[in-house]
């Protein structure tokens, strides 16, 4: 679609250039030719540094001006104006086209003359509809009567252009100009359409990129939860956690549950002698002692690196609660100083023990634990089995 629009714009520009070329080669009427000569002379005087502003000349001659009108204004300039006047006065009686006017001045001066002259044509359409005057030869002076007779006979005849084609009032000289303006407007519309489509494509790309980032974040969160579940399953099956780059022994995992099941079945089958119960002795249930441990950040193996019985400012980030010293749940300590310390480097302090939506980019000053994490005491270290789920507030 974009290429088609640009191609149409190029065709319109070519057609506009062709119409402009036809307009330049068309013979001008006497009024337009004199106005063009006067405009060229005026801007030539500007180039030599003594002409008045064009607005002052237009105010003095609102219906257009000729070379003789300029002569009345600049007659006090002496030889400076006399040379310009004589140069263009010789051309005033020849008549011609826009191309002929263009050859009378330098390219720099024509850049100033052209818009002024085209504006005069637009403001005075009656001048463009005049029949171009035919140049008279010096040898034709003896045939004035015949010319007058032919002119009388041809008053009611349609005007004939210099190239022999019938023109008349239905074919104004500024028609190519209007067609060129229309072509330029169409080209501008095509360009604006192409730019609008380009903006829509950019917006679609940005929307797609946002959706892709959101999908990647959800997949990453799902992958993290799946890895936590695999670690928990590995601990329950093998009795130890999976370390980094350590493959899970499937065969061992398949064998050990069967042995464990067999032992449980044997224990159920063996008779157990019931101990005598003394009704007078009160029964007591054994309950484990609740213990709170304060942890620092986990290492690369998801083991908490520093464990203390008391809170240590600048080190303690998590509090772990355990009843048996082997299994426990942990969460982020709910203290402002802990939150400030943890959010200084969330990638090191939080990501190995916590999961959540975009936790690597803090969006608040407070850390809220939505679900506590799980840890087990393995080989003398508290190991993260299931990550805690957190979010930011404030």
C-alpha positions in Angstrom: 0.0 0.0 0.0 2.8 2.4 0.9 4.7 1.7 -2.4 1.5 2.2 -4.4 0.8 5.5 -2.7 4.4 6.7 -3.4 4.1 5.6 -7.0 0.9 7.6 -7.5 2.5 10.6 -6.0 5.5 10.3 -8.4 3.1 10.1 -11.4 1.2 13.2 -10.2 4.5 15.1 -9.9 5.5 14.1 -13.4 2.1 15.2 -14.8 2.4 18.5 -13.0 5.8 19.0 -14.5 4.5 18.3 -18.0 1.6 20.8 -17.5 4.0 23.4 -16.2 6.1 22.9 -19.3 3.1 23.5 -21.6 2.2 26.7 -19.7 5.7 28.0 -20.0 5.6 27.6 -23.8 2.2 29.2 -24.3 2.2 32.6 -25.9 1.2 35.3 -23.4 -1.3 38.1 -24.0 -0.1 41.6 -24.4 -1.0 42.6 -20.8 0.7 39.5 -19.3 3.8 40.0 -21.4 4.1 43.7 -20.4 3.5 42.8 -16.8 6.2 40.1 -17.0 8.7 42.5 -18.6 8.0 45.1 -15.9 8.4 42.5 -13.1 11.7 41.3 -14.6 13.0 44.9 -14.8 11.8 45.7 -11.3 13.7 42.7 -9.7 16.7 43.5 -11.8 16.7 46.9 -10.3 16.4 45.2 -6.9 19.5 43.2 -7.6 21.4 46.4 -8.3 20.2 47.9 -5.0 18.0 50.9 -5.8 14.5 49.6 -6.4 11.5 50.2 -4.1 9.7 47.3 -2.4 7.3 45.4 -4.5 4.5 46.2 -2.0 4.9 49.9 -2.6 4.7 49.4 -6.4 1.6 47.2 -6.1 -0.1 49.7 -3.9 0.6 52.5 -6.4 -0.5 50.3 -9.4 -3.1 47.8 -8.0 -4.2 46.7 -11.5 -0.7 46.0 -12.6 2.2 48.1 -13.9 4.2 48.4 -17.1 7.8 49.3 -17.8 6.7 52.9 -18.5 5.1 53.1 -15.1 8.3 52.0 -13.5 10.1 54.6 -15.6 8.0 57.4 -13.9 9.1 56.0 -10.5 12.8 55.5 -11.2 13.5 58.4 -13.7 15.5 60.1 -11.0 18.0 57.2 -10.9 19.8 58.4 -13.9 22.0 56.0 -15.8 21.4 53.1 -13.3 17.7 52.9 -14.4 18.2 54.1 -18.0 20.3 51.1 -18.8 17.7 48.6 -17.4 14.9 50.5 -19.1 16.5 50.4 -22.5 17.4 46.8 -22.2 13.8 45.6 -21.4 12.1 48.2 -23.6 13.5 46.5 -26.7 11.9 43.2 -25.5 8.5 44.7 -24.6 7.2 44.9 -28.1 8.2 41.4 -29.2 5.7 39.4 -27.1 6.4 35.8 -26.1 6.0 33.1 -23.5 7.0 32.5 -19.9 10.1 30.7 -21.2 11.1 33.8 -23.1 10.8 35.9 -19.9 12.9 33.4 -18.1 15.8 33.8 -20.6 15.8 37.6 -20.0 17.1 37.4 -16.4 19.5 35.3 -14.3 18.2 32.2 -12.5 18.5 34.0 -9.2 16.3 36.9 -10.3 13.8 34.5 -11.9 13.3 32.7 -8.6 11.9 36.1 -7.4 10.0 37.0 -10.5 8.2 33.7 -11.1 6.0 33.6 -7.9 5.1 37.3 -8.3 4.2 36.8 -12.0 2.1 33.7 -11.3 0.3 35.6 -8.5 -0.6 38.3 -11.0 -2.0 35.7 -13.4 -4.1 34.2 -10.7 -5.4 37.6 -9.5 -6.2 38.8 -13.1 -7.8 35.9 -15.1 -9.1 38.4 -17.6 -5.6 39.2 -18.7 -4.9 35.5 -19.3 -8.1 35.3 -21.5 -6.9 38.0 -23.8 -5.9 37.0 -27.3 -2.1 37.1 -27.7 -1.1 39.9 -30.0 0.6 38.9 -33.3 4.0 40.6 -33.8 3.9 42.9 -36.8 6.7 43.0 -39.4 8.1 46.3 -40.5 7.3 45.4 -44.1 3.6 45.1 -43.3 3.0 48.8 -42.7 1.7 49.2 -46.3 -1.0 46.6 -45.6 -2.6 48.3 -42.6 -5.9 48.7 -44.4 -6.0 45.0 -45.3 -5.2 44.2 -41.7 -8.0 46.4 -40.4 -10.4 44.8 -42.8 -9.3 41.3 -41.7 -9.6 42.3 -38.1 -13.2 43.6 -38.8 -14.1 40.4 -40.5 -12.6 38.3 -37.7 -14.3 40.0 -34.8 -16.9 37.4 -34.4 -14.5 34.5 -35.2 -13.0 32.4 -32.4 -9.5 33.3 -31.4 -6.7 31.2 -32.8 -3.5 30.6 -30.7 0.0 30.9 -32.1 0.2 27.2 -32.8 -3.0 27.3 -34.9 -5.4 25.7 -32.4 -8.7 27.3 -31.6 -8.7 28.6 -28.0 -11.4 31.2 -27.4 -12.8 32.2 -24.0 -13.5 28.6 -23.0 -9.8 27.8 -22.8 -8.2 30.2 -20.3 -4.4 30.4 -20.3 -4.2 29.6 -16.6 -5.9 26.2 -16.9 -2.5 24.4 -16.7 -1.7 26.3 -13.6 -4.9 25.2 -11.9 -4.3 21.6 -13.0 -0.8 21.8 -11.6 -2.1 23.1 -8.2 -4.7 20.2 -8.2 -1.9 17.7 -8.9 0.2 19.1 -6.1 -2.7 18.8 -3.6 -3.3 15.2 -4.7 0.4 14.5 -4.2 0.3 16.1 -0.8 -2.8 14.0 0.2 -1.0 10.8 -1.0 2.1 11.7 1.1 0.0 12.4 4.2 -1.8 9.0 3.7 1.6 7.2 3.5 2.8 9.0 6.7 -0.5 8.1 8.5 -0.2 4.4 7.6 3.4 4.5 8.8 2.4 5.8 12.2 -0.3 3.1 12.5 2.3 0.4 11.7 4.7 1.8 14.4 1.8 1.8 16.9 1.0 -1.8 16.1 4.7 -2.8 16.5 4.8 -1.1 19.9 1.6 -2.9 21.0 2.9 -6.2 19.8 6.2 -5.6 21.7 4.3 -4.8 25.0 2.2 -8.0 24.6 5.3 -10.0 23.9 7.1 -8.7 27.0 4.0 -9.4 29.1 3.9 -13.0 27.7 7.6 -13.5 28.4 7.1 -12.3 32.0 4.3 -14.8 32.5 6.3 -17.6 31.0 9.3 -16.7 33.2 7.1 -16.8 36.3 5.6 -20.1 35.2 9.1 -21.5 34.7 10.2 -20.4 38.1 7.2 -22.0 39.8 7.8 -25.2 37.9 11.5 -25.2 38.9 10.4 -24.8 42.6 8.0 -27.7 42.3 10.7 -29.8 40.8 13.0 -29.0 43.6 10.4 -29.9 46.2 9.6 -33.2 44.4 13.3 -34.0 44.2 13.7 -33.5 48.0 10.7 -35.7 48.7 12.0 -38.4 46.4 15.7 -38.4 47.0 16.2 -36.6 50.2 18.4 -33.9 48.7 17.9 -30.9 46.6 19.0 -30.5 43.0 22.1 -28.3 42.7 23.0 -26.1 39.7 23.9 -28.2 36.7 23.2 -31.4 38.5 20.9 -33.8 36.6 18.1 -35.6 38.4 18.7 -39.4 38.6 15.4 -40.7 37.4 16.3 -44.3 38.0 17.2 -43.6 41.6 14.0 -41.6 42.1 12.0 -44.5 40.7 13.6 -47.1 43.0 13.6 -45.3 46.3 9.9 -44.7 46.5 9.3 -48.4 46.0 11.7 -49.3 48.8 10.0 -46.7 51.0 6.6 -48.1 50.2 7.8 -51.7 51.0 9.2 -50.6 54.4 5.9 -48.9 55.2 3.9 -52.0 54.3 6.2 -54.2 56.4 5.7 -51.9 59.4 2.0 -52.1 58.9 2.0 -55.9 58.7 4.2 -56.5 61.8 2.2 -56.7 65.0 2.8 -54.1 67.5 2.3 -54.8 71.2 0.1 -52.2 72.8 1.6 -50.6 75.9 -0.6 -50.6 79.0 -2.4 -47.4 79.5 -2.7 -46.0 83.0 -6.1 -44.3 83.1 -5.1 -42.3 86.2 -2.0 -40.8 84.3 -2.9 -37.6 82.3 -2.2 -37.8 78.5 0.0 -35.1 77.0 0.7 -34.4 73.3 4.2 -33.7 72.3 4.4 -30.4 70.5 7.6 -29.1 68.7 9.2 -25.9 69.9 8.6 -22.9 67.6 11.9 -21.4 66.5 12.5 -18.2 64.5 15.7 -17.8 62.5 16.8 -14.7 60.7 18.4 -15.3 57.3 20.5 -13.4 54.8 20.3 -13.6 51.0 20.6 -17.1 49.4 23.7 -18.1 47.4 24.0 -19.5 43.9 22.8 -22.9 45.2 19.7 -21.4 46.9 21.2 -21.9 50.4 20.8 -19.2 52.9 24.3 -17.9 53.6 23.9 -16.4 57.1 21.6 -17.7 59.8 21.2 -16.0 63.2 18.9 -16.4 66.2 18.6 -12.6 66.5 17.9 -9.9 63.9 21.0 -8.4 62.4 20.5 -5.0 60.7 22.2 -4.9 57.3 22.3 -8.7 57.0 18.9 -10.2 58.0 16.3 -10.1 55.2 14.1 -13.2 55.8 12.6 -14.7 59.0 12.2 -18.5 59.0 9.8 -20.3 61.3 10.4 -24.0 62.1 8.9 -26.5 64.5 11.3 -29.4 64.0 14.5 -27.8 62.9 14.3 -29.6 59.5 11.4 -27.9 57.7 10.3 -24.3 57.8 8.5 -21.5 56.1 10.1 -18.1 55.5 9.0 -14.6 54.4 10.6 -11.1 54.0 11.0 -9.3 57.4 8.3 -6.6 57.6 10.6 -3.7 58.6 11.2 -0.5 56.6 15.0 -0.7 57.0 15.0 -4.3 55.7 12.9 -3.3 52.7 15.3 -0.4 51.9 18.3 -2.7 52.2 16.7 -5.5 50.0 15.5 -3.1 47.3 19.0 -1.7 46.8 20.0 -4.9 44.9 16.8 -6.9 44.3 18.5 -9.2 41.8 20.8 -10.5 44.5 18.7 -10.1 47.6 15.2 -11.2 46.4 15.1 -13.2 43.1 16.8 -16.4 44.5 14.3 -16.7 47.3 11.2 -14.9 45.9 9.1 -14.8 42.7 6.4 -12.4 41.5 5.4 -10.1 38.7 8.5 -8.0 37.6 10.2 -8.2 41.0 13.5 -7.3 39.4 12.2 -3.8 38.8 11.0 -2.3 42.1 7.8 -0.3 41.8 7.4 0.6 45.4 9.2 1.0 48.8 7.4 -1.8 50.7 7.7 -5.6 50.2 4.5 -7.6 50.8 4.7 -11.4 51.1 1.7 -12.9 49.5 2.7 -16.6 50.1 5.5 -17.8 52.4 8.3 -19.8 50.9 9.4 -23.3 52.1 12.9 -24.3 53.1 14.5 -27.6 54.4 17.7 -28.1 56.4 20.0 -30.2 54.2 23.7 -30.9 54.7 23.9 -28.3 57.4 22.3 -25.5 55.4 18.8 -24.1 55.0 17.9 -24.7 51.4 15.1 -22.9 49.5 12.6 -25.5 48.2 9.7 -23.3 47.2 10.1 -19.6 46.6 8.0 -17.0 48.4 5.6 -14.9 46.3 5.9 -11.1 46.9 4.8 -7.8 45.4 5.6 -4.1 45.9 3.5 -1.3 47.4 4.0 2.3 48.3 
